[in-house]
């Protein structure tokens, strides 16, 4: 089979599209012929050697995708030709993937392979953030860092579905337009004294919850979050904050900092199916709208990585075998 691989860490130039042996199925695995694969920033970090990585060279990145069952390996819940998807299975950047049956999510006929590959990781992340890390309630005001990104756009829509007002932060006028189109009530640019603007917008009170995927902004996030409010830290795109947050200020304002990671919440087959089912239902009902993903052939994965790292994209990038 063909796969997008790398044997050394580095820039997109280390990626190679190679013929390699197909995966060997273990008990409890099914073999999936991939039709669409999601590309995520974690995959670029794996390529650089900065993120957890399974296997040995030639490495295969990717954890998200959709396709059809090529071999059910005797498992009674699946048959060849069934449509399935997954959001947390390694080695996805290949024509064939061994998928544990506990991780295989049946794909409804009304959800395309491309949509499944574009929604699962980012969508389930947005879902746990808004329903578990901090359950958003009607009438609350939330602040989203990097609002124009894939998670940010989905989290915007989910928070609005839950009855909240959404303020966003981003880096350009074009991305502001994208975020407003996703349903944000107000969007401020990082370079425009955003803390003052957020406090003005909330009448000096601050927001109920801030979702921060940047990390170096953590102290700023605490400043514009109200007394008794919460900051959810779920990424570190900008590096760690310096200095670390003051414990004394946290106590003085009775604030909460909580961490979030999707893998902590995908701990059972039932949870994967429940969370993906909510997303699929929202999509089919028109309550959750995805941008059309930018598609690259898997053979041209190097170009997809370059495009992602150029920061031109505001939507999902997918790879097509």
C-alpha positions as CSV (number, residue, x, y, z in Angstrom):
1,X,0.0,0.0,0.0
2,X,1.0,3.7,-0.3
3,X,1.5,5.9,2.7
4,X,2.8,9.3,3.5
5,X,5.8,8.7,5.7
6,X,8.9,10.3,7.2
7,X,12.1,8.7,8.5
8,X,13.8,11.8,9.9
9,X,12.3,14.9,11.7
10,X,12.2,18.3,10.0
11,X,10.3,20.5,7.6
12,X,7.8,19.2,5.0
13,X,10.6,18.2,2.8
14,X,11.2,15.1,4.9
15,X,7.8,13.6,3.9
16,X,7.9,10.7,1.4
17,X,5.1,8.9,-0.4
18,X,6.2,5.3,-0.3
19,X,5.1,1.7,-0.9
20,X,5.1,-0.1,2.4
21,X,3.6,-3.3,3.8
22,X,-0.1,-3.2,4.7
23,X,-0.9,-3.3,8.5
24,X,-1.1,-6.7,10.2
25,X,-4.5,-7.0,11.9
26,X,-4.6,-8.0,15.6
27,X,-7.6,-9.6,17.3
28,X,-10.2,-6.8,17.7
29,X,-9.0,-4.9,14.6
30,X,-10.7,-4.3,11.3
31,X,-9.0,-3.1,8.1
32,X,-10.3,0.1,6.7
33,X,-9.7,1.4,3.2
34,X,-9.3,5.1,3.6
35,X,-11.3,7.6,1.6
36,X,-10.5,10.8,3.4
37,X,-8.0,11.7,6.2
38,X,-7.9,14.7,8.4
39,X,-4.7,16.8,8.7
40,X,-4.0,18.5,12.1
41,X,-1.3,20.7,13.6
42,X,-0.4,17.7,15.8
43,X,0.7,15.9,12.6
44,X,3.1,18.8,11.7
45,X,4.5,18.6,15.2
46,X,5.0,14.8,14.9
47,X,6.9,15.4,11.7
48,X,9.1,17.9,13.6
49,X,9.7,15.5,16.5
50,X,7.8,17.6,19.0
51,X,4.7,15.4,19.7
52,X,4.0,11.8,20.7
53,X,4.5,9.4,17.8
54,X,3.7,5.7,17.5
55,X,5.8,3.1,15.6
56,X,9.3,3.3,14.1
57,X,10.7,4.7,10.8
58,X,9.3,5.1,8.3
59,X,6.8,6.9,10.5
60,X,3.2,7.4,9.5
61,X,1.4,10.4,11.1
62,X,-2.4,11.0,11.2
63,X,-5.1,9.9,13.7
64,X,-8.4,10.9,12.0
65,X,-10.3,9.7,8.9
66,X,-13.0,7.8,7.2
67,X,-13.4,4.9,4.8
68,X,-14.9,1.5,4.1
69,X,-14.3,-1.8,5.9
70,X,-12.0,-3.9,3.7
71,X,-11.7,-6.8,6.1
72,X,-13.8,-7.3,9.2
73,X,-11.4,-9.8,10.6
74,X,-14.3,-11.9,11.8
75,X,-15.8,-9.2,13.9
76,X,-19.6,-9.5,13.9
77,X,-20.4,-5.8,14.3
78,X,-18.9,-5.0,10.9
79,X,-18.9,-6.3,7.4
80,X,-16.9,-5.5,4.3
81,X,-18.2,-2.3,2.6
82,X,-19.4,-0.8,5.8
83,X,-18.8,3.0,6.1
84,X,-16.7,3.9,9.2
85,X,-14.8,6.7,10.7
86,X,-12.4,7.3,13.6
87,X,-10.7,10.2,15.5
88,X,-8.0,8.5,17.5
89,X,-6.3,5.8,15.6
90,X,-2.6,6.1,14.6
91,X,-1.0,5.6,11.1
92,X,-4.0,7.2,9.3
93,X,-1.9,8.7,6.5
94,X,-2.1,5.6,4.4
95,X,-4.4,3.7,2.0
96,X,-5.1,1.0,4.6
97,X,-5.4,1.4,8.4
98,X,-5.9,-1.2,11.2
99,X,-8.7,0.2,13.3
100,X,-9.6,-1.3,16.7
101,X,-13.3,-2.0,16.8
102,X,-13.6,0.0,20.0
103,X,-12.4,3.1,18.0
104,X,-14.5,2.5,14.8
105,X,-17.4,4.9,14.6
106,X,-20.2,3.9,12.2
107,X,-20.7,6.6,9.6
108,X,-24.3,7.5,8.7
109,X,-25.2,7.6,5.0
110,X,-25.9,11.4,5.2
111,X,-22.3,12.2,6.4
112,X,-19.7,12.1,3.7
113,X,-16.2,10.6,4.1
114,X,-14.8,14.2,3.7
115,X,-17.1,15.6,6.3
116,X,-16.2,12.9,8.8
117,X,-12.5,13.4,8.2
118,X,-13.0,17.2,8.7
119,X,-15.1,17.1,11.9
120,X,-14.1,14.3,14.3
121,X,-11.0,15.5,16.0
122,X,-11.8,19.2,16.0
123,X,-15.5,18.6,16.6
124,X,-15.1,16.3,19.5
125,X,-12.6,18.7,21.0
126,X,-15.0,21.6,20.8
127,X,-17.7,19.3,22.2
128,X,-15.8,18.3,25.3
129,X,-14.6,21.8,25.9
130,X,-18.1,23.3,25.9
131,X,-19.8,20.4,27.8
132,X,-17.2,18.9,30.1
133,X,-14.2,21.2,30.7
134,X,-16.6,24.0,31.4
135,X,-20.3,23.4,30.7
136,X,-21.5,26.5,28.9
137,X,-24.8,27.8,30.1
138,X,-27.4,30.1,28.5
139,X,-26.7,33.8,29.0
140,X,-23.0,33.4,29.7
141,X,-20.2,35.2,27.8
142,X,-17.3,33.1,26.5
143,X,-13.9,34.2,25.0
144,X,-12.2,32.1,22.4
145,X,-8.6,32.5,21.5
146,X,-7.7,31.6,17.8
147,X,-11.4,31.8,17.0
148,X,-10.9,31.5,13.2
149,X,-9.2,28.1,13.4
150,X,-11.0,24.8,13.0
151,X,-11.7,24.2,16.7
152,X,-12.5,27.9,17.2
153,X,-15.2,28.0,14.5
154,X,-16.9,24.8,15.7
155,X,-16.6,25.9,19.4
156,X,-18.2,29.2,18.4
157,X,-21.2,27.5,16.9
158,X,-21.6,25.0,19.8
159,X,-21.4,27.8,22.4
160,X,-24.1,29.7,20.5
161,X,-26.2,26.5,20.3
162,X,-25.9,26.3,24.1
163,X,-27.1,29.9,24.5
164,X,-23.9,31.8,25.1
165,X,-22.5,35.1,23.7
166,X,-19.2,34.6,22.0
167,X,-16.2,37.0,21.8
168,X,-13.3,35.9,19.7
169,X,-9.6,36.8,19.3
170,X,-7.7,36.5,16.0
171,X,-4.8,38.0,14.1
172,X,-6.2,39.5,10.9
173,X,-9.2,41.2,9.3
174,X,-9.7,38.3,7.0
175,X,-9.9,35.9,10.0
176,X,-12.2,38.3,11.8
177,X,-14.6,38.0,8.9
178,X,-14.3,34.2,9.0
179,X,-15.1,34.2,12.8
180,X,-18.1,36.6,12.4
181,X,-19.4,34.4,9.7
182,X,-19.2,31.4,12.1
183,X,-21.5,33.3,14.5
184,X,-19.3,35.2,16.8
185,X,-20.9,38.2,18.4
186,X,-17.6,40.3,18.5
187,X,-14.1,39.6,17.3
188,X,-11.0,41.6,18.3
189,X,-7.5,41.5,16.9
190,X,-4.6,40.6,19.1
191,X,-2.7,43.7,18.0
192,X,-5.5,46.1,19.0
193,X,-5.3,46.2,22.8
194,X,-7.7,43.3,23.0
195,X,-7.9,43.0,26.8
196,X,-9.3,46.6,27.1
197,X,-11.8,45.9,24.3
198,X,-13.0,42.6,26.0
199,X,-13.4,44.4,29.4
200,X,-15.3,47.3,27.7
201,X,-17.5,44.8,25.9
202,X,-18.4,43.1,29.1
203,X,-18.9,46.3,31.1
204,X,-15.7,45.8,33.1
205,X,-17.0,42.5,34.5
206,X,-14.9,40.1,32.3
207,X,-16.1,36.9,30.6
208,X,-17.4,33.8,32.4
209,X,-15.0,31.4,30.7
210,X,-11.9,31.8,28.4
211,X,-10.9,28.9,26.1
212,X,-7.1,29.4,25.6
213,X,-5.2,27.3,23.1
214,X,-2.2,29.7,23.0
215,X,-0.9,29.2,26.6
216,X,1.6,32.2,26.5
217,X,-1.6,34.3,26.9
218,X,-2.7,32.6,30.1
219,X,-2.0,35.5,32.4
220,X,-3.9,37.8,30.0
221,X,-6.8,35.4,29.9
222,X,-7.0,35.4,33.6
223,X,-7.1,39.2,33.6
224,X,-10.2,39.4,31.4
225,X,-12.0,36.5,33.1
226,X,-14.4,37.5,35.9
227,X,-14.0,36.7,39.6
228,X,-15.2,33.1,40.1
229,X,-14.6,32.5,36.3
230,X,-12.7,29.7,34.6
231,X,-9.9,29.5,32.0
232,X,-9.7,26.3,30.0
233,X,-6.2,25.7,28.7
234,X,-6.3,23.2,25.9
235,X,-3.2,24.0,23.8
236,X,0.2,25.7,23.8
237,X,0.5,27.0,20.3
238,X,2.4,30.1,21.5
239,X,4.5,28.4,24.1
240,X,4.2,28.4,27.9
241,X,3.4,31.6,29.8
242,X,6.2,33.7,31.4
243,X,5.9,34.2,34.3
244,X,3.6,31.4,35.4
245,X,0.2,32.5,36.8
246,X,0.3,34.0,40.3
247,X,-1.3,31.6,42.8
248,X,-2.1,34.5,45.1
249,X,-4.1,36.3,42.4
250,X,-5.9,33.0,41.6
251,X,-7.0,32.8,45.2
252,X,-7.8,36.5,45.5
253,X,-10.2,36.2,42.5
254,X,-11.4,32.6,43.2
255,X,-10.6,31.7,39.6
256,X,-10.2,28.2,38.1
257,X,-7.6,27.1,35.6
258,X,-8.4,23.7,34.1
259,X,-6.6,21.7,31.4
260,X,-8.2,19.9,28.5
261,X,-7.0,17.0,26.2
262,X,-9.3,15.1,23.9
263,X,-7.6,11.7,24.6
264,X,-8.8,12.0,28.3
265,X,-12.4,12.0,27.1
266,X,-12.3,9.3,24.4
267,X,-11.9,6.5,26.9
268,X,-14.6,4.1,25.6
269,X,-16.4,3.0,22.5
270,X,-19.6,4.4,23.9
271,X,-18.1,7.9,24.5
272,X,-16.7,8.0,20.9
273,X,-20.1,7.1,19.4
274,X,-22.0,9.4,21.7
275,X,-19.9,12.5,21.0
276,X,-19.6,11.8,17.2
277,X,-23.4,11.2,17.1
278,X,-24.1,14.6,18.6
279,X,-21.9,16.2,16.0
280,X,-23.4,14.2,13.1
281,X,-26.9,15.1,14.3
282,X,-26.1,18.8,14.5
283,X,-24.6,18.7,11.0
284,X,-27.5,16.9,9.4
285,X,-30.0,19.2,11.1
286,X,-28.1,22.3,9.8
287,X,-27.2,23.5,13.3
288,X,-23.5,23.0,12.8
289,X,-22.0,24.2,9.5
290,X,-18.5,23.3,8.3
291,X,-16.4,25.2,5.8
292,X,-15.7,23.0,2.8
293,X,-12.3,21.5,3.6
294,X,-9.3,22.1,1.5
295,X,-8.4,18.8,-0.1
296,X,-4.9,17.5,-1.2
297,X,-4.1,14.1,-2.7
298,X,-2.2,12.0,-0.1
299,X,0.6,11.8,-2.6
300,X,1.0,15.6,-2.3
301,X,1.0,15.6,1.5
302,X,4.1,17.8,1.5
303,X,2.1,20.6,-0.1
304,X,-0.7,20.1,2.5
305,X,1.8,20.5,5.3
306,X,3.3,23.6,3.7
307,X,-0.2,25.1,3.3
308,X,-1.1,24.4,6.9
309,X,2.1,26.0,8.2
310,X,1.7,29.0,6.0
311,X,-1.3,30.1,8.1
312,X,-3.3,30.7,5.0
313,X,-6.0,28.3,6.0
314,X,-8.9,29.0,8.3
315,X,-10.7,25.7,7.7
316,X,-9.9,22.0,7.7
317,X,-7.3,20.4,5.5
318,X,-7.9,16.8,4.4
319,X,-5.9,14.2,2.5
320,X,-7.4,12.0,-0.2
321,X,-5.7,8.6,-0.9
